[in-house]
Structure formats: C-alpha cells, structure tokens
Amino acid sequence: MTEVVAAQGGPAAAGLPSGEVSMAAALNRALADALSADERVLVFGEDVGPLGGVFRVTDGLAERFGERRVFDTPLAEAGILGTAIGMAMNGLRPVVEMQFDAFAYPAFEQITSHLAKLRNRTAGALSLPVVVRIPYGGGIGGVEHHCDSSEAYYTHTPGLRVVTPGTPDDAYRLLRDAIDSPDPVVFLEPKRRYWAKGELAAGGPAFDRALVRRSGRDVTLIAYGPMVLTALETAEAAEAEGWDVEVVDLRTLAPFDDETVCASVRRTGRAVVVHEAAGFGGYGAEVVARVTERCFHHLHAPVLRVTGFDIPYPPPMLEEHHLPGVDRILDTIGALQWDDRVEVRGA
C-alpha cells in the first residue's frame, strides 16, 4: 500500500541531510536550526548542556551555541517552567526539557495555571511561545517515574497545543513548527522511537493536521506517537487476515483534526483507536466520542480501543504485556462486525 504523505521537494531543498536519520538526530537538527534562525530561542533543562541530554537529543548544541543559549538547570522542574514563562513574557522563546515524563509533574501547576492561561488572562496582551519537551511512553525498560503516558493531562487543558511525532521526519518538522508557534506547546517525544530511522523531507502537512500514513478500505486504525509504527506493522500483518487497513497518524493531539480523521472513518466505516496510556479516561475516549458523534451514520460497527491496562506502568520485564502490540490490535480488529464487508467494499 502507498503511504499518503504530502511532501514538497526533497531534503536538499531545505538544506536537510539526505539518507535515513534517527528521531533523536532529527530533533537535534530541529533544535540546531531553530537556534541558528532565531537568537531569541534558548534551550535549557536538566543535563541538556555538555552531556547532551539523557537521550543525547541536545548533543553538541552547548558547544556550538554557547552556555548563554543552551544550558543546564538545577533539578527543579517547577523552577525550570517558571523561568521559561518569565523569559517568554519578556520576548524570548524558551525550549525546555523535562527529561522524563513523570519528572514533569512537579511543573504541572506552572503548566496548567500559568503557561496555558496567561494569554486568556491578559486578553491577548501576552503570549507565551514556550515549548515543553517531554520524553514519554514506555518500551525502554525504564523503572518507576521513567515511563508514563501523560498526554490526557495536557490535552484536557485549554490553552495548550499538544504534539507528538511518530517518525523522524515529523519530529523535525513538528518541533520547528512548535518553536515558531506563538502558543505554548507540550511536545511529547516517544522515547521508544528515538532510535527509529527515516528520511527527512522538505514540506509536508500543516502543524495541526493529521496524516493518512497508509491507505485502506476496510478499517481506520488511529494512532499517534509511539504507536504509529506499531499501527503500520499491524496494517501489514492484517493483509494475511484479508483486512485492508488505513492508518491515520494524529500528530497533533490538541487541537484535534476532525476533518482528516472523520473523512477516513466515513470511507472505511470502521475504526480502532490505539494508545499506550491506560484506557479509563484516556485520550482515546475523546477520539471515540468525536468519531461516533460525527460519523455515526457511516459506522458499521462500534469504534473500539486498544490501550494500556488501567495500572501504573509495570516493571521492565512485564512491559511487553502492558503495551499494545500487533496481536492485540489484530484481535480487536477481528472483533468488529464484518458480515457486511462485501457491501462496504462495493460502496
């Protein structure tokens, strides 16, 4: 199946490297290009300076741009965010790293009470162009506080853009767009995909648009962040079962791209939403509600979810049982109603 991606020109057209790069390298390039393009951009957080970050995403940036632009902070997440807010109020464009998903919780009050609300509170007089980079999700064998899926906390907060790339190409483009945005952005980086490789392309869909990664006619598989590659693997495996699966990558979780997602579901008549986070109150519940409300008369089966279990992230040796995989997603697709498939394919 062909990948449905709107791209303009090639990497050379934008001065991007040719060949495959890892997601970590793509993020590093995005930060370097943003620092070069705008002297107001600053990068700071725990160990992002000479060490280059726990995942080496900021490797070499402090040496290249100096400690006034890329620097380490104390281990104080609330202080990091509070400092970034003050900087943004005075014309700078901070990009801060929270190091690990669960480490960001001490800064949660700063994010929800101030970062997300200051523009509204000042009737538009102040904007806060702050990017909060958060490595999130499982799949790396991390211990407690090092693996979590916190996206629903942020998407539930009006005033924040919430973005998560699923490929190196999107990691580069979405981070550049996030840094250029006048709005605060929570940028969720799927840590299990830092070493996944792909090519960078010039151009592409807008910041707040979903993307059809793979076309299909039987069922729409809706995924984001770390689950995008898993969804694509599932779509390939589904061919052996006789299912033609379309894969939609949400990319931006807030605001939500109803147009792209619903157009896909109306074509296929079925949908499954996949995410690592726990199911109860998870982001997928909002996706199911929106799709059901807008596509009800096009659906041939209820919209189903495949999620992590309603437990804290388990110890490393049990993680593979918690995270949705190809087999669990295939089982869910098989649970959809298929007795009208001939009618759907002929529609």
C-alpha positions, -999 to +999 in steps of 0.1 A: +000+000+000+012+035-007+019+060+020-003+090+016+020+119+026+020+154+010+056+165+006+071+193-014+106+190-029+133+169-013+156+172+017+182+192-003+156+219-010+155+227+027+192+220+034+183+188+053+205+158+054+198+130+028+195+094+038+180+080+070+184+096+104+172+087+138+144+106+156+169+118+182+191+131+154+161+148+137+152+165+169+188+176+174+188+191+139+155+209+145+169+225+177+201+235+160+183+250+130+159+269+153+188+283+174+205+294+142+174+310+128+163+330+158+185+344+185+156+345+209+155+307+211+170+292+242+173+255+251+176+245+288+168+218+313+184+191+333+217+178+317+209+192+283+242+212+282+277+195+279+262+160+285+238+165+256+207+151+274+199+117+287+189+106+252+215+128+235+189+149+218+208+181+226+242+166+219+267+192+207+244+222+210+260+238+240+294+236+224+281+251+192+259+279+206+274+286+239+262+283+275+241+315+272+218+298+247+220+261+258+225+254+294+218+231+324+194+239+352+190+227+388+169+196+393+137+218+399+111+213+372+087+239+386+116+264+386+125+255+350+090+262+338+086+293+359+118+307+345+107+298+309+074+316+315+092+348+327+115+346+297+087+343+273+068+372+288+099+393+280+103+383+244+124+351+244+114+317+230+124+291+255+126+253+247+128+234+279+133+197+285+116+177+313+140+147+308+113+121+316+075+122+315+068+116+352+095+142+361+073+169+346+046+165+373+063+190+398+059+216+370+023+207+363+009+237+383+031+261+363+019+245+330-018+244+337-023+275+359+001+299+341+015+287+308-018+276+295-039+306+308-018+337+306-029+348+271-065+345+282-059+361+315-043+392+298-070+393+270-043+385+244-018+411+255+008+385+264+016+353+245+039+325+258+058+309+230+073+281+252+080+246+241+080+219+268+098+189+255+088+157+274+101+122+265+071+100+272+058+064+269+073+030+276+092+005+256+127+012+270+126-009+302+125+021+324+119+019+362+092+038+381+089+075+373+108+070+340+079+057+319+044+072+317+018+084+292+006+117+304-009+131+272-045+133+285-035+157+314-023+182+288-049+178+262-076+184+288-060+218+295-073+246+272-046+270+260-020+243+252-011+228+219-001+191+224+020+175+197+037+141+193+056+129+163+056+093+151+085+094+126+119+112+124+105+134+096+076+146+117+099+150+147+119+176+128+090+194+112+067+195+142+094+207+165+103+235+142+067+245+139+063+242+177+092+266+183+078+291+158+043+289+173+030+319+193+012+294+216+027+272+243+033+237+231+037+205+250+059+184+227+057+147+236+086+127+223+081+089+221+113+077+238+110+042+224+112+057+189+143+079+195+164+053+176+139+046+148+152+059+115+137+076+085+143+102+058+137+139+063+116+156+036+110+193+028+074+205+032+045+185+045+012+188+062+003+217+085+012+218+122-023+209+133-032+183+107-034+146+110-019+124+082-030+093+064+001+071+067-013+042+048-045+040+027-070+012+031-107+005+027-119-018+055-110-001+088-093+030+101-065+025+126-060+058+146-027+061+164-001+087+175+034+090+188+050+056+198+020+036+184+023+049+148+049+024+138+031-004+156-001+006+137+018+004+104+032-031+114-004-042+122-017-030+089+009-051+071+001-081+092-036-076+086-033-083+049-029-120+058-063-119+075-079-103+045-083-068+060-072-037+042-063-013+070-059+025+067-036+041+093-041+077+105-014+094+125-029+122+146+004+141+150-013+170+169-035+158+198-048+193+206-063+209+185-078+177+170-081+173+133-117+162+129-117+167+092-089+142+083-099+116+109-136+116+101-131+116+063-111+084+068-137+067+090-165+077+067-146+059+039-139+027+058-170+025+081-149+011+110-123+025+134-099+013+161-080+038+183-046+027+198-026+043+225-002+032+253-019+051+281-044+035+304-079+031+288-101+047+315-103+084+309-076+081+283-072+103+252-087+076+230-120+080+247-122+116+233-113+103+199-140+076+201-166+102+212-157+127+184-157+100+157-190+085+169-207+119+170-196+129+136-196+096+117-225+077+134-245+070+102-213+058+084-203+033+110-208-004+105-195-013+140-187+005+173-154+023+175-131+003+196-099+010+216-067-009+222-048+007+252-025+000+281-041-016+311-056+005+339-024+001+360+008+021+366+035+013+340+047-022+351+083-033+358+105-036+327+102-074+324+063-071+323+062-041+300+056-061+268+024-074+282+011-039+291+019-021+258-005-027+229+011-049+202+003-062+168-015-093+180-038-074+205-047-048+178-054-076+153-077-093+178-096-060+182-100-055+145-113-091+143-139-082+170-155-057+146-187-066+127-176-080+093-208-095+080-214-065+056-179-063+043-190-070+007-214-041+008-187-018+023-161-027-003-186-021-031-197+013-017 
